[in-house]
Amino acid sequence: MTAVFIGLGSNLNDPVRQITQACAEIAALAQVAHIKTSSLYRSPPMGRQDQPDYVNAVVEIATSLSPQALLAELNAIENRHGRVRSAERWAARILDLDILLYGDKVINSESLTIPHLGLYERAFVLYPLLEIAPDLSVPGHGAVRDLARNVDASALVKMDKSSSVNNNGFL
């Protein structure tokens, strides 16, 4: 089993519910054991600002699925939630699931980049990671703890416990 960290984001169609349901669906996948889920964090959108704020979280799993097989499962979850892929970068979306880290692997293929692009410079990824895996290291970039110190988190808001996903993937 390999430790994997998955980033979750949503800013449409009840984002808290989208992330909560996605956590439960990830935990229910064959060959996946759910380990931890971060709190939920609210942040302004990247790119166009004429869209709702995002709700983000990070989930840690252990899996025997290959990176490509896990990506296919995550894409299927996104599709079941009604995700429509747009050519526009950083467009509003119902659900976005990204493999952030897959063990200590570094992958650069047409369909998958691990560590996830931009992971080391995005507060909405680093702070949830810091919460659940403070000693984690991002291959080629250093410790999450150090990376989090170097990003602007002034617009990031940790949501209150009544809105958070607990360690079982449910509210």
N, C-alpha and C positions, 0 to 999 in steps of 0.2 A: 504494500500500500504506500502510496506517495502522498505527502502533504501538498494540498492545493489551496490557493486562495482565489476566491471569485468575487469580483466587484459587481454590485447590483445598483442600478439606477432607474428612476422613473420620474416623469413629471406630468403624466397624463392619466386620466381615468382612475383616480384614487391611488396615488403613488404608494401610500403605506400599505394598502391592501395588495397591490401588485407585488411589492417586495416580500411581504409576509407569505403570500401564496407561492412565490417563486422559491423562497427558502424551503418551504415544506416539500415542494416538488423536487428540488435538488436533493434534499435529505432522503427522499423516497427512491431515488435512482438505484438500479441494481449496481453492485460493485462500488457503492459509495457509503461511507460512514460520516455522519455529520459530527463535527467537533465543536465549533463555536460560531456564534453570529454576533457581530458588533451591534452597538446601538445604531439607531438611525440618525443621519445627519442631513440637514437642509442646507443647500448652497445655491447661489445664483447660477443660471445656465452659462455654459461656455459659448462663445460665438454670439449669435443673435440674442438680444436681451428682451425681445418682445414675446417671450414665452414664460410659462410658470417656472418657479424655482424647482430644483431637483431634490429628491429624497434619495440618499445613497446609504449603502451598508456594504460590509465585507463579510463573507462567510468562509470559514475554514472547513475543508473536508479532507478525508483520506480516501483515496480511490485506487483501484487497479485498472481503471480505464486508461487507455492511451490518451495523450493530449488531443488528438484528432477526434477520437470517439467521444470524449467529454465535450469538446466543442460542438459536435453534432447534437448531443443531448441538450446542451444549453440553447442552441439555436431552435430546437424543437419546442422547448419551453417558451422561448420568446414568441415563436409563431403561434402557439396555443393561446397566448395572451393577446394576440392581435397585433404584434409588432409589424410595422410596415417599414421596410428599408428604403431610405431616401438617398438620393445622390447628394443631397445637401449635408455637409458636415455639421455635426452637433445640432441637428434638428430635434425638435421635441419628440419624445417617444414614450410609448406605454411601458416598455421594459427593455433594459439593456443589461446583458449578462456578459461579463468579460473575465477570461482566465487571466488573472494578474500574475501569478507565480505557479509553477508546476515543479515542486521540489526545487532543485538547484539547476534545472534545465535552462538553457538558452536556445530558443527556437526562432528562426527567421525564415518563414516560408510565405508563400503567397497568401495563405489563408489564416496564418497564425503567427503572432509575434509574442514571445515570452522572454523576459518580463514584458508586460504590456506597455506599449508606447506611452510615454508621459506619466507613468505610475509614480516616478520619483519626483515629480514636480506638481502634483495635484493634491491639495489639502483634503479634498473629499474622498480620496483613496488612502492617503497616508495616515490620517487620524483614526479612521476605523481600523486600519491594520495595526497601528500603534496600540490601540485599545485591546486587541485580542492576541497580538503576537509582538510584544515590545522588543524582544531580542532578535527578531527576524532580520535577515540580511537580504538585500536585493542584489542578485548577481550583477557585477559590473558597476554598481552604484553605491553600495555601502549599507549601513544599518538603517532600518526604518526610523529609529529614534533620532538619528542625526539628520536624515532627510526631512523629517517632519519639522525640525527646528529651522530649516532653511526655506520653508514655503510660507506664503501669506495666508493665514487662516482666519483673518479678521471677518470675513463674510460667512464663515462656516458656523453653523449652529447645531449643537448636539440637541436632539429632540428629547422631550421629557419622557420619562419611563412609560407613561400611559400610551405613548405612540411607538415604543420601541419593540423590536423583535427580541424574544428571549432566546436562550441557548437551545431550545427545542425547535426553533424556526417558527414559532407562533407568537401572537401577541399575548 
